[in-house]
Amino acid sequence: MGILPALIMQLQCRLAYQVCQKWLKDRKGRQLSDDDIQHYQRIVVALQQTIKLMHKIDQAIPGFPIQ
């Protein structure tokens, strides 16, 4: 893996972490319900799937911008 793909992966992980952190921070001090926990799990899965799709797109389009 080259430097640029590694940096992109770091950025994607950092952004996903920020989304999760913000969601939890907004609920600080209260007990999470079962629905809250299920919603958080769905957020995590959605972020994982988004990152996977972004990698597939990057592999399908070898050069950007497309010429």
N, CA, C and O atoms as a DFTB+ gen file, in Angstrom:
268 C
 N C O
     1  1       0.865      -1.181       0.000
     2  2       0.000       0.000       0.000
     3  2       0.901       1.230       0.000
     4  3       1.817       1.337       0.815
     5  1       0.639       2.144      -0.904
     6  2       1.428       3.360      -1.004
     7  2       1.040       4.368       0.066
     8  3       0.142       4.135       0.876
     9  1       1.736       5.487       0.047
    10  2       1.502       6.520       1.055
    11  2       0.103       7.110       0.926
    12  3      -0.596       7.256       1.929
    13  1      -0.317       7.451      -0.286
    14  2      -1.622       8.085      -0.468
    15  2      -2.773       7.178      -0.027
    16  3      -3.633       7.638       0.725
    17  1      -2.834       5.910      -0.458
    18  2      -3.913       5.051       0.028
    19  2      -3.908       4.900       1.557
    20  3      -4.970       4.828       2.176
    21  1      -2.734       4.852       2.156
    22  2      -2.651       4.741       3.617
    23  2      -3.211       5.997       4.279
    24  3      -3.904       5.911       5.293
    25  1      -2.914       7.158       3.710
    26  2      -3.436       8.408       4.255
    27  2      -4.953       8.491       4.105
    28  3      -5.652       8.969       4.999
    29  1      -5.445       8.022       2.972
    30  2      -6.896       8.018       2.737
    31  2      -7.576       7.098       3.743
    32  3      -8.624       7.441       4.291
    33  1      -6.984       5.928       3.989
    34  2      -7.558       4.994       4.953
    35  2      -7.568       5.609       6.352
    36  3      -8.547       5.467       7.085
    37  1      -6.489       6.286       6.723
    38  2      -6.436       6.957       8.019
    39  2      -7.535       8.002       8.132
    40  3      -8.201       8.105       9.162
    41  1      -7.721       8.773       7.074
    42  2      -8.744       9.813       7.073
    43  2     -10.137       9.200       7.212
    44  3     -10.960       9.699       7.979
    45  1     -10.403       8.128       6.479
    46  2     -11.704       7.472       6.554
    47  2     -11.970       6.946       7.967
    48  3     -13.076       7.093       8.487
    49  1     -10.972       6.345       8.575
    50  2     -11.133       5.823       9.930
    51  2     -11.352       6.959      10.927
    52  3     -12.177       6.847      11.834
    53  1     -10.614       8.046      10.755
    54  2     -10.757       9.196      11.645
    55  2     -12.150       9.812      11.520
    56  3     -12.767      10.170      12.524
    57  1     -12.641       9.933      10.295
    58  2     -13.978      10.501      10.098
    59  2     -15.058       9.591      10.683
    60  3     -16.014      10.067      11.296
    61  1     -14.900       8.278      10.490
    62  2     -15.866       7.331      11.057
    63  2     -15.838       7.418      12.582
    64  3     -16.885       7.392      13.229
    65  1     -14.639       7.521      13.151
    66  2     -14.511       7.652      14.603
    67  2     -15.202       8.917      15.097
    68  3     -15.875       8.899      16.127
    69  1     -15.035      10.017      14.362
    70  2     -15.651      11.278      14.769
    71  2     -17.174      11.187      14.767
    72  3     -17.829      11.737      15.653
    73  1     -17.733      10.505      13.788
    74  2     -19.184      10.325      13.728
    75  2     -19.657       9.558      14.959
    76  3     -20.622       9.957      15.610
    77  1     -18.982       8.463      15.275
    78  2     -19.364       7.642      16.423
    79  2     -19.180       8.421      17.729
    80  3     -20.039       8.382      18.610
    81  1     -18.071       9.114      17.842
    82  2     -17.793       9.896      19.045
    83  2     -18.858      10.973      19.252
    84  3     -19.326      11.172      20.374
    85  1     -19.238      11.662      18.193
    86  2     -20.236      12.718      18.284
    87  2     -21.580      12.145      18.727
    88  3     -22.255      12.728      19.575
    89  1     -21.966      11.021      18.164
    90  2     -23.241      10.401      18.520
    91  2     -23.260      10.060      20.003
    92  3     -24.240      10.332      20.697
    93  1     -22.173       9.461      20.487
    94  2     -22.108       9.090      21.903
    95  2     -22.050      10.326      22.805
    96  3     -22.693      10.365      23.854
    97  1     -21.282      11.326      22.392
    98  2     -21.150      12.554      23.190
    99  2     -22.503      13.242      23.361
   100  3     -22.799      13.781      24.427
   101  1     -23.318      13.221      22.317
   102  2     -24.643      13.841      22.385
   103  2     -25.562      13.127      23.378
   104  3     -26.588      13.677      23.781
   105  1     -25.200      11.918      23.768
   106  2     -26.028      11.138      24.690
   107  2     -25.346      10.917      26.035
   108  3     -25.783      10.093      26.838
   109  1     -24.271      11.665      26.269
   110  2     -23.512      11.530      27.513
   111  2     -24.399      11.846      28.717
   112  3     -25.178      12.799      28.699
   113  1     -24.266      11.028      29.762
   114  2     -25.003      11.273      30.985
   115  2     -26.368      10.611      31.046
   116  3     -27.071      10.721      32.050
   117  1     -26.739       9.932      29.990
   118  2     -28.023       9.235      30.025
   119  2     -27.804       7.769      29.675
   120  3     -26.857       7.417      28.972
   121  1     -28.676       6.943      30.166
   122  2     -28.571       5.522      29.880
   123  2     -29.135       5.263      28.481
   124  3     -30.224       5.721      28.134
   125  1     -28.369       4.522      27.697
   126  2     -28.823       4.208      26.345
   127  2     -29.883       3.113      26.395
   128  3     -29.748       2.121      27.111
   129  1     -30.925       3.319      25.623
   130  2     -31.976       2.301      25.515
   131  2     -31.527       1.219      24.532
   132  3     -30.517       1.368      23.843
   133  1     -32.275       0.159      24.481
   134  2     -31.982      -0.895      23.505
   135  2     -32.059      -0.336      22.079
   136  3     -31.257      -0.703      21.220
   137  1     -33.024       0.548      21.835
   138  2     -33.145       1.172      20.510
   139  2     -31.939       2.042      20.199
   140  3     -31.464       2.056      19.063
   141  1     -31.435       2.771      21.195
   142  2     -30.240       3.596      21.005
   143  2     -29.043       2.732      20.621
   144  3     -28.297       3.061      19.699
   145  1     -28.871       1.634      21.332
   146  2     -27.735       0.733      21.068
   147  2     -27.854       0.132      19.680
   148  3     -26.860       0.032      18.960
   149  1     -29.054      -0.266      19.296
   150  2     -29.262      -0.831      17.965
   151  2     -28.984       0.221      16.885
   152  3     -28.397      -0.087      15.848
   153  1     -29.406       1.450      17.135
   154  2     -29.162       2.527      16.179
   155  2     -27.663       2.781      16.030
   156  3     -27.170       2.961      14.917
   157  1     -26.940       2.796      17.145
   158  2     -25.491       2.999      17.110
   159  2     -24.811       1.882      16.313
   160  3     -23.909       2.144      15.518
   161  1     -25.245       0.651      16.527
   162  2     -24.686      -0.471      15.783
   163  2     -24.930      -0.306      14.282
   164  3     -24.068      -0.638      13.468
   165  1     -26.094       0.200      13.924
   166  2     -26.406       0.431      12.505
   167  2     -25.510       1.526      11.924
   168  3     -25.093       1.439      10.769
   169  1     -25.216       2.545      12.712
   170  2     -24.308       3.607      12.267
   171  2     -22.937       3.015      11.968
   172  3     -22.341       3.309      10.932
   173  1     -22.440       2.182      12.876
   174  2     -21.119       1.570      12.698
   175  2     -21.094       0.705      11.436
   176  3     -20.136       0.766      10.665
   177  1     -22.125      -0.088      11.222
   178  2     -22.193      -0.950      10.030
   179  2     -22.272      -0.089       8.766
   180  3     -21.618      -0.391       7.767
   181  1     -23.062       0.970       8.808
   182  2     -23.181       1.860       7.642
   183  2     -21.831       2.491       7.310
   184  3     -21.469       2.600       6.138
   185  1     -21.091       2.905       8.326
   186  2     -19.763       3.489       8.089
   187  2     -18.813       2.441       7.504
   188  3     -18.058       2.737       6.578
   189  1     -18.847       1.225       8.039
   190  2     -17.995       0.155       7.513
   191  2     -18.318      -0.130       6.046
   192  3     -17.412      -0.259       5.223
   193  1     -19.589      -0.226       5.725
   194  2     -19.997      -0.522       4.352
   195  2     -19.639       0.626       3.410
   196  3     -19.254       0.401       2.263
   197  1     -19.768       1.847       3.901
   198  2     -19.404       3.017       3.084
   199  2     -17.922       2.995       2.745
   200  3     -17.539       3.250       1.603
   201  1     -17.089       2.691       3.732
   202  2     -15.641       2.625       3.496
   203  2     -15.314       1.503       2.506
   204  3     -14.473       1.683       1.625
   205  1     -15.973       0.346       2.645
   206  2     -15.754      -0.758       1.699
   207  2     -16.142      -0.349       0.279
   208  3     -15.411      -0.630      -0.671
   209  1     -17.292       0.314       0.134
   210  2     -17.730       0.766      -1.191
   211  2     -16.766       1.783      -1.789
   212  3     -16.496       1.763      -2.990
   213  1     -16.258       2.658      -0.955
   214  2     -15.293       3.657      -1.439
   215  2     -14.041       2.976      -1.981
   216  3     -13.485       3.408      -2.990
   217  1     -13.594       1.906      -1.310
   218  2     -12.427       1.167      -1.799
   219  2     -12.729       0.473      -3.125
   220  3     -11.887       0.448      -4.023
   221  1     -13.926      -0.086      -3.244
   222  2     -14.295      -0.740      -4.511
   223  2     -14.348       0.273      -5.647
   224  3     -13.913      -0.018      -6.762
   225  1     -14.870       1.440      -5.374
   226  2     -14.923       2.499      -6.390
   227  2     -13.516       2.917      -6.783
   228  3     -13.218       3.080      -7.966
   229  1     -12.652       3.091      -5.790
   230  2     -11.267       3.469      -6.074
   231  2     -10.559       2.420      -6.925
   232  3      -9.746       2.767      -7.781
   233  1     -10.860       1.134      -6.700
   234  2     -10.247       0.071      -7.491
   235  2     -10.818       0.037      -8.909
   236  3     -10.108      -0.281      -9.862
   237  1     -12.096       0.363      -9.040
   238  2     -12.739       0.329     -10.368
   239  2     -12.308       1.499     -11.231
   240  3     -12.305       1.403     -12.458
   241  1     -11.945       2.602     -10.597
   242  2     -11.505       3.793     -11.319
   243  2     -10.030       4.007     -10.988
   244  3      -9.700       4.654      -9.994
   245  1      -9.139       3.461     -11.826
   246  2      -7.715       3.496     -11.483
   247  2      -7.114       4.894     -11.428
   248  3      -6.198       5.137     -10.642
   249  1      -7.593       5.787     -12.220
   250  2      -7.047       7.143     -12.226
   251  2      -8.135       8.161     -12.030
   252  3      -9.238       8.014     -12.555
   253  1      -7.830       9.188     -11.281
   254  2      -8.808      10.248     -11.080
   255  2      -8.112      11.572     -11.284
   256  3      -7.019      11.737     -10.742
   257  1      -8.625      12.487     -11.986
   258  2      -9.938      12.451     -12.637
   259  2      -9.919      11.577     -13.885
   260  3      -8.873      11.349     -14.492
   261  1     -11.093      11.097     -14.247
   262  2     -11.231      10.270     -15.443
   263  2     -11.026      11.158     -16.660
   264  3     -11.585      12.250     -16.756
   265  1     -10.215      10.666     -17.583
   266  2      -9.941      11.462     -18.787
   267  2     -10.527      10.814     -20.010
   268  3     -10.395      11.345     -21.113
